[in-house]
Amino acid sequence: MKKVAIVIPHGDDEALGFGGAIITHLNNGDHVTLVACRGPHDERTAKQFYDTKAAKDVLNYQDIRYLLVTESEISNEPLKLFRAIEASLNDIKPDVVYTSFWGDIHQDHGITYNCVARAVRVWGPLAVKQFFVGEIPSSTDQAPKISINMFTPNWYLPLTEGILEMKIKAMQCYTTECKLPPHPRSPDGIRTLAKLRGTECGAQYAEAYMCLRNIV
């Protein structure tokens, strides 16, 4: 059994970017913990915060940890976010870590990546064997198209129809964040991206990742 940590800036990112990976790890008998950084600070984020619990019931992973760092603190006090992420990961002791991409258009996604990357550094206290960044539709794809910001996957996870449907169902728990077509966060948009990533790896559907570490 592997211990897996999914570190996200806020709820909905786990469904959009890592839903297939979460289900696949569970099917393989692994233990999955979601680490959600941002706490609620207004009506929309409060709804998003509680919707994470509904999405957890769909994905059915084992554990969730809320760091409750405010949006302002993420932007202005990244050291506080780093310490919270580091403490949580040191407690989980994961073998595998997933997080958001450094080039995402949303600032909290990039800051979260920087904190996670520092926490799982090779000569740090953790023995992380695999480290991945994933793509969040309408965030990863919206950054300026320059090389440092471009998501260039080198790791693909094929998805079955059933897994894709569970991923979409989990996203639909976020009633303020799930959009209508042709938005990338609509059910059609999620399916279209999964088809695209599938064509890139010879599968019907897939999730794509950048693998930053793979120690065997």
N, C-alpha and C positions, 0 to 999 in steps of 0.2 A: 504493500500500500504506500502510495506517495501522499505527502502532505502538500496541498496546493493552496496558494494565496493569490487572490484576485484583488489588486489594489486599484480602486477607482476614485475619481474625484467626487462623484455623487451617483445616486441611484439613476437608473436607465442605462448607464454605460455598461453595466455587466451584461444586460440582455442584448444590447446592440453589438457590442464588440466581442463578448466572450461567452455568449449563451451556449453555443455549440461545444466549446471547450469544456465548460462546466458540466454539461450533460455527459460528454464523452468520458471525462475523468470519473464521474460517478459510476458510469457503466463499467469502468475498469476497476472499481472497488477503491478508488482514492478518496481522501478526505479533503473537502473544499471549504475554505473560509473566505468570505467576502469581507474586505476592509473598505468601508465607505468613509471618505475623508470629511466631506462637508456636512455640517449640521444645518437645520432649517433656520431661515432668517426672515422669511416673509410667507405670505399665503401660498404662493406657487411652490416654493421650495419645501414648505411644510407638507404639502400634498405629495410632492415627489418623495420626501423622506418616508412617509408612511406607505406609499405605494411599493417601496422596496420590499416590504414584508409580504405583500401580495405576490410580487414577482418571485420571491423566495419560495413561496408555496408551490409555484408552477415548476421552477427549476429543481427544487427539492434538495438543495445542497445543505450541508450540515450546520454551518455556523455563519453568523454575521457579526461584525464589530463596527460600531459607529465611533469615529474619532471626534466628531462634533467640533471640528475646527471651522470657524466662520469663513465666509467668502473673503471678507476683508483681511483676515489673518493669513489666508493662503497667499494672497497677493502681496501683503505688506510685512508679514512675519513668517517667511518660509521656514525659518529655523524651528518655529513651533510645530509646523506641519511635519518637518523631517523627524523631530524627536518623537512625535506621536506615531508616525509610521514605523520608525526604527524600533520603538518599544513594542509595538504590536507584532512586528515580524520576528523580533527576538523571542517573543513568547510563543508564537506559532511554530517557529523553526521549520519553514517550508523547504521542500525539495525543489518545487517549481513555483515561479512567480510570474504573474502577468500584470501589465499595467498599460496606461495610455501612452500614446506616441508623442515624442518631444515636439514635433512640428505642428500639432493640432492648432487650429485657429483660436480655440478657447484657452485663455491664459492658465486657468487652473489645471488643465490637462498637462500642459508642458511642465508646470511647476511640480505636479505630482510625479511625473516621470523622473525629474531631476532628483527628487527626494528618495524615490524608490531605488534608483540606480546607485545613489550614494549608500543607501542602507544595505544593498546586496553586493557591494564591492568585493572583489575577490579576496582581499586580505582583511576583510572585516570579520565579525564574529559569526556570521552565518555561512552555512555550507550549501548554498543554492546551486543546484546542478543545471537547471534550465531557467532561462530568463527570456521572456517574450514581451513585445509590445504589440498591441492590436489596433485596429482601425475603428473609429466611431463615426458612422455616417452623419454627414452635415457638420462635422468638426474636422476630422482628419482630411477630408477631401476639399475643404474650403480654404486652406492655407495657400499663400502665394506659391506658384509653381516654380520654385527655385530648388536646387538640388538638396539643400539641407532640410527643407520642409517636406520633401516628397516621400511618401510612404512606399517603400520598395520591398514587397514581401519576398521572403526566401523560405517560408515554411507554410504549408497548407494542411488544413484539417478537413477531409471530406465529411460531408453531412448527409445523412439520410433525409428522406421526406419527413419522417416522424420527428427527427431532431430539429429540423428547420421549423416545423409547425410549433414545437414547444418554445423555441426561441422567439418566434413571432408572438405567441400567446403571452409570454413573459413581458415583452415590450408593451403589449396592449394593456397591461396592468397600469401603466403610466398614462393615465387618461389626459393629463395636460401636456404630455410630451409626444405621444403617438399622433402622427399627422395623417392627412389625406393625400392620396396620390396626386401628383408625381413626387411628393416630398421623399427624400431618402429614408426618413424615419417612419414612413407608412409601411403597412404589410407588403404592398407591392414593391416598394423601394428596397426593403430588406431582402425580399426574394430575388429581385433583380441583381443586387450586389452578390448574393450567394451564387447565382447562376454564373455571373462573370468570373468570380474566383474559381468556380468549378471548371469553367472552360480553360482556365490557366493551368490546371493541374490534372485534367482528364477525368473529372468527376461531375456528377450531376449538379451538386451544390458543394460549397466549401466556405470555410472561414480562412482568412489570410493573416499571417503574422510576420513580424521581423524577429528572427531568433538571434538574440544577442549573446547567448551563452548556451552551450550544450556539452556538458561534461559526461562522458560515458565511462 
